[in-house]
Amino acid sequence: MASQMGHLLLLLLAQVGAPPEQPPAPEAAPEVAPVEPSGELYPPPPEYVPPAAPAYRPLPLYGDKGMPELAIGAGYASDAGFLAAAGFRYFVVDGVAPGVEGTYVSGGPGYPAYGLALASLRLVPLRTPHVALALTGRGGRVFLANHRDGWGAGGEVSVILMMSAGVGLEVGYEILQLLPKSFCADLRECLLQEPVIGLRVIL
Protein backbone atom coordinates (compact mmCIF):
# COMPACT_ATOMS: atom_id res chain seq x y z
CA MET A 1 0.00 0.00 0.00
CA ALA A 2 2.77 2.41 0.86
CA SER A 3 4.56 1.59 -2.38
CA GLN A 4 1.42 2.35 -4.43
CA MET A 5 0.99 5.68 -2.72
CA GLY A 6 4.59 6.49 -3.45
CA HIS A 7 4.19 5.77 -7.15
CA LEU A 8 1.04 7.90 -7.30
CA LEU A 9 2.79 10.78 -5.55
CA LEU A 10 5.74 10.60 -7.95
CA LEU A 11 3.35 10.59 -10.92
CA LEU A 12 1.52 13.66 -9.65
CA LEU A 13 4.81 15.45 -9.02
CA ALA A 14 5.97 14.59 -12.56
CA GLN A 15 2.79 15.93 -14.07
CA VAL A 16 2.90 19.09 -11.94
CA GLY A 17 6.56 19.78 -12.76
CA ALA A 18 6.22 19.14 -16.54
CA PRO A 19 5.76 22.30 -18.64
CA PRO A 20 2.32 22.71 -20.14
CA GLU A 21 1.93 21.68 -23.71
CA GLN A 22 1.91 24.73 -26.06
CA PRO A 23 -0.66 24.82 -28.87
CA PRO A 24 0.86 24.53 -32.32
CA ALA A 25 1.78 27.94 -33.87
CA PRO A 26 -0.48 28.92 -36.76
CA GLU A 27 1.07 28.58 -40.13
CA ALA A 28 2.10 31.94 -41.71
CA ALA A 29 0.00 32.96 -44.69
CA PRO A 30 1.88 32.87 -47.99
CA GLU A 31 3.07 36.28 -49.17
CA VAL A 32 1.09 37.67 -52.09
CA ALA A 33 2.80 40.10 -54.46
CA PRO A 34 0.88 43.39 -54.87
CA VAL A 35 -1.06 43.66 -58.11
CA GLU A 36 0.17 46.47 -60.29
CA PRO A 37 -2.64 48.42 -62.08
CA SER A 38 -2.87 47.55 -65.74
CA GLY A 39 -2.03 50.29 -68.23
CA GLU A 40 -5.01 49.25 -70.37
CA LEU A 41 -7.41 49.81 -67.48
CA TYR A 42 -5.78 53.05 -66.40
CA PRO A 43 -4.33 54.74 -69.55
CA PRO A 44 -1.97 57.63 -68.91
CA PRO A 45 -3.49 61.08 -69.45
CA PRO A 46 -2.89 62.47 -72.96
CA GLU A 47 -0.08 64.93 -73.34
CA TYR A 48 -1.12 68.56 -73.95
CA VAL A 49 -0.66 69.53 -77.59
CA PRO A 50 -0.94 73.26 -78.27
CA PRO A 51 -3.20 74.19 -81.20
CA ALA A 52 -1.42 74.77 -84.48
CA ALA A 53 -0.99 78.37 -85.52
CA PRO A 54 -3.12 79.34 -88.55
CA ALA A 55 -1.26 79.23 -91.83
CA TYR A 56 -0.17 82.63 -93.11
CA ARG A 57 -2.05 83.67 -96.22
CA PRO A 58 -0.78 86.77 -98.01
CA LEU A 59 -3.31 89.31 -99.19
CA PRO A 60 -4.43 88.74 -102.79
CA LEU A 61 -3.13 91.25 -105.31
CA TYR A 62 -4.67 92.42 -108.54
CA GLY A 63 -3.13 90.32 -111.30
CA ASP A 64 -2.34 87.18 -109.28
CA LYS A 65 -1.93 84.02 -111.35
CA GLY A 66 -5.25 82.25 -111.94
CA MET A 67 -7.35 85.40 -111.41
CA PRO A 68 -10.20 85.90 -113.90
CA GLU A 69 -11.47 89.43 -114.46
CA LEU A 70 -14.66 90.88 -115.89
CA ALA A 71 -14.51 94.48 -117.12
CA ILE A 72 -17.59 96.69 -117.40
CA GLY A 73 -17.60 100.28 -118.61
CA ALA A 74 -20.12 102.96 -119.57
CA GLY A 75 -19.96 106.65 -120.37
CA TYR A 76 -21.23 109.57 -122.35
CA ALA A 77 -19.62 112.37 -124.36
CA SER A 78 -21.43 115.16 -126.18
CA ASP A 79 -19.49 114.60 -129.41
CA ALA A 80 -19.31 110.76 -129.35
CA GLY A 81 -22.56 109.86 -127.60
CA PHE A 82 -23.11 106.94 -125.29
CA LEU A 83 -20.44 104.29 -124.74
CA ALA A 84 -20.77 100.78 -123.40
CA ALA A 85 -17.89 98.33 -123.02
CA ALA A 86 -17.26 94.88 -121.60
CA GLY A 87 -14.32 92.52 -121.51
CA PHE A 88 -12.85 89.40 -119.97
CA ARG A 89 -9.27 88.43 -119.24
CA TYR A 90 -7.44 85.73 -117.30
CA PHE A 91 -4.04 86.05 -115.63
CA VAL A 92 -2.01 83.08 -116.84
CA VAL A 93 0.98 84.15 -114.72
CA ASP A 94 1.35 86.91 -112.14
CA GLY A 95 0.77 90.25 -113.86
CA VAL A 96 0.13 88.89 -117.38
CA ALA A 97 -3.38 88.41 -118.77
CA PRO A 98 -4.64 87.91 -122.33
CA GLY A 99 -8.26 88.83 -122.93
CA VAL A 100 -11.01 90.00 -125.26
CA GLU A 101 -12.91 93.30 -125.28
CA GLY A 102 -15.98 94.73 -126.94
CA THR A 103 -17.04 98.37 -127.19
CA TYR A 104 -20.03 100.16 -128.70
CA VAL A 105 -20.26 103.94 -129.21
CA SER A 106 -23.59 105.39 -130.32
CA GLY A 107 -22.01 108.34 -132.15
CA GLY A 108 -22.63 112.07 -132.09
CA PRO A 109 -22.16 115.22 -134.15
CA GLY A 110 -19.37 114.51 -136.59
CA TYR A 111 -18.76 111.01 -135.14
CA PRO A 112 -20.41 107.94 -136.64
CA ALA A 113 -21.53 105.05 -134.48
CA TYR A 114 -18.88 102.36 -134.25
CA GLY A 115 -18.03 99.15 -132.52
CA LEU A 116 -14.77 97.46 -131.52
CA ALA A 117 -13.95 93.77 -131.16
CA LEU A 118 -10.41 93.58 -129.82
CA ALA A 119 -7.95 91.12 -128.40
CA SER A 120 -5.85 92.48 -125.54
CA LEU A 121 -2.81 91.72 -123.44
CA ARG A 122 -2.51 93.32 -120.00
CA LEU A 123 0.70 93.70 -118.01
CA VAL A 124 0.67 94.77 -114.35
CA PRO A 125 4.22 95.85 -113.40
CA LEU A 126 3.21 97.42 -110.07
CA ARG A 127 0.82 95.68 -107.65
CA THR A 128 -0.15 96.35 -104.05
CA PRO A 129 -3.26 95.31 -102.07
CA HIS A 130 -4.80 98.75 -102.72
CA VAL A 131 -3.54 100.00 -106.08
CA ALA A 132 -2.08 98.61 -109.31
CA LEU A 133 -0.55 100.06 -112.47
CA ALA A 134 -1.72 98.40 -115.70
CA LEU A 135 -0.39 98.61 -119.26
CA THR A 136 -2.71 97.16 -121.90
CA GLY A 137 -2.06 96.57 -125.58
CA ARG A 138 -4.98 95.80 -127.87
CA GLY A 139 -5.85 95.30 -131.50
CA GLY A 140 -8.67 93.98 -133.63
CA ARG A 141 -11.62 94.81 -135.81
CA VAL A 142 -13.33 98.21 -136.08
CA PHE A 143 -16.92 98.41 -137.33
CA LEU A 144 -18.20 101.78 -138.56
CA ALA A 145 -21.84 102.58 -139.31
CA ASN A 146 -22.50 103.30 -143.00
CA HIS A 147 -18.84 102.67 -143.74
CA ARG A 148 -16.62 99.78 -144.63
CA ASP A 149 -14.90 98.08 -141.71
CA GLY A 150 -11.25 98.33 -140.82
CA TRP A 151 -8.71 97.55 -138.11
CA GLY A 152 -7.39 99.24 -135.05
CA ALA A 153 -4.34 98.90 -132.77
CA GLY A 154 -3.33 100.81 -129.69
CA GLY A 155 -2.90 100.74 -125.97
CA GLU A 156 -3.89 102.05 -122.57
CA VAL A 157 -2.22 103.18 -119.35
CA SER A 158 -4.39 102.98 -116.25
CA VAL A 159 -4.42 102.86 -112.48
CA ILE A 160 -6.70 100.40 -110.69
CA LEU A 161 -7.91 101.38 -107.23
CA MET A 162 -9.08 98.33 -105.28
CA MET A 163 -12.29 99.16 -103.42
CA SER A 164 -12.54 95.63 -102.00
CA ALA A 165 -10.98 92.20 -102.54
CA GLY A 166 -13.12 91.64 -105.64
CA VAL A 167 -13.91 95.09 -107.08
CA GLY A 168 -11.63 97.77 -108.47
CA LEU A 169 -12.13 101.14 -110.15
CA GLU A 170 -9.96 101.68 -113.23
CA VAL A 171 -8.99 105.21 -114.34
CA GLY A 172 -6.76 105.68 -117.38
CA TYR A 173 -6.26 106.90 -120.92
CA GLU A 174 -6.38 104.91 -124.17
CA ILE A 175 -5.35 105.47 -127.78
CA LEU A 176 -6.44 103.45 -130.82
CA GLN A 177 -4.96 103.95 -134.28
CA LEU A 178 -7.30 103.11 -137.18
CA LEU A 179 -5.72 101.01 -139.93
CA PRO A 180 -5.05 101.16 -142.84
CA LYS A 181 -4.88 104.83 -143.76
CA SER A 182 -7.34 104.26 -146.60
CA PHE A 183 -9.89 103.01 -144.06
CA CYS A 184 -10.03 106.32 -142.20
CA ALA A 185 -9.11 108.72 -145.01
CA ASP A 186 -12.65 110.10 -145.20
CA LEU A 187 -13.06 110.37 -141.40
CA ARG A 188 -12.26 113.37 -139.24
CA GLU A 189 -9.19 111.62 -137.82
CA CYS A 190 -7.51 108.22 -137.75
CA LEU A 191 -6.63 108.27 -134.07
CA LEU A 192 -9.20 107.57 -131.36
CA GLN A 193 -8.20 108.69 -127.89
CA GLU A 194 -10.23 109.13 -124.76
CA PRO A 195 -10.12 108.78 -120.97
CA VAL A 196 -11.12 105.45 -119.48
CA ILE A 197 -13.24 104.91 -116.39
CA GLY A 198 -14.40 101.37 -115.73
CA LEU A 199 -15.25 98.83 -113.11
CA ARG A 200 -13.12 95.70 -112.70
CA VAL A 201 -14.82 92.71 -111.08
CA ILE A 202 -12.52 89.91 -109.86
CA LEU A 203 -14.38 86.60 -110.19
CORMOLIN-V214800 format. One record per pair of residues at least 24 apart in sequence whose ideal C-beta (glycine too) atoms are under 8 Angstrom apart, sorted by sequence separation. I is the first residue (numbers start at 0). J is the second residue. If there is no record, write none. Layout:
I_J ; I_J
This chain:
66_90 ; 80_104 ; 81_105 ; 96_120 ; 97_121 ; 115_139 ; 116_140 ; 132_156 ; 133_157 ; 151_175 ; 152_176 ; 170_194 ; 171_195 ; 65_90 ; 79_104 ; 80_105 ; 95_120 ; 96_121 ; 115_140 ; 132_157 ; 133_158 ; 151_176 ; 170_195 ; 64_90 ; 79_105 ; 80_106 ; 95_121 ; 115_141 ; 116_142 ; 132_158 ; 133_159 ; 151_177 ; 152_178 ; 169_195 ; 170_196 ; 63_90 ; 64_91 ; 79_106 ; 80_107 ; 95_122 ; 96_123 ; 114_141 ; 115_142 ; 131_158 ; 132_159 ; 150_177 ; 151_178 ; 169_196 ; 62_90 ; 64_92 ; 68_96 ; 70_98 ; 79_107 ; 94_122 ; 95_123 ; 113_141 ; 114_142 ; 130_158 ; 131_159 ; 149_177 ; 150_178 ; 168_196 ; 169_197 ; 64_93 ; 78_107 ; 94_123 ; 113_142 ; 130_159 ; 149_178 ; 150_179 ; 168_197 ; 169_198 ; 63_93 ; 66_96 ; 68_98 ; 70_100 ; 72_102 ; 77_107 ; 78_108 ; 80_110 ; 94_124 ; 113_143 ; 130_160 ; 131_161 ; 149_179 ; 168_198 ; 169_199 ; 62_93 ; 76_107 ; 77_108 ; 78_109 ; 79_110 ; 88_119 ; 112_143 ; 113_144 ; 129_160 ; 130_161 ; 167_198 ; 168_199 ; 62_94 ; 78_110 ; 80_112 ; 94_126 ; 111_143 ; 112_144 ; 129_161 ; 150_182 ; 166_198 ; 167_199 ; 62_95 ; 86_119 ; 88_121 ; 111_144 ; 128_161 ; 149_182 ; 166_199 ; 62_96 ; 111_145 ; 117_151 ; 141_175 ; 148_182 ; 149_183 ; 166_200 ; 167_201 ; 111_146 ; 147_182 ; 165_200 ; 166_201 ; 115_151 ; 131_167 ; 133_169 ; 141_177 ; 165_201 ; 100_137 ; 164_201 ; 165_202 ; 106_144 ; 133_171 ; 135_173 ; 137_175 ; 153_191 ; 157_195 ; 100_139 ; 146_185 ; 146_186 ; 151_191 ; 155_195 ; 159_199 ; 141_182 ; 143_186 ; 62_121 ; 115_175 ; 62_123 ; 61_123 ; 62_126 ; 61_126 ; 60_126 ; 60_127 ; 60_128 ; 59_128 ; 62_131 ; 58_128 ; 61_131 ; 60_131 ; 62_133 ; 111_186 ; 110_187 ; 109_187 ; 61_159 ; 70_169 ; 61_161 ; 59_164 ; 61_167 ; 84_197 ; 79_193 ; 76_193 ; 74_196 ; 72_195 ; 72_196 ; 72_197 ; 71_197 ; 72_198 ; 70_197 ; 71_198 ; 70_198 ; 70_199 ; 71_200 ; 69_199 ; 70_200 ; 68_199 ; 69_200 ; 68_200 ; 68_201 ; 69_202 ; 67_201 ; 68_202 ; 66_201 ; 67_202 ; 66_202 ; 61_199 ; 61_201
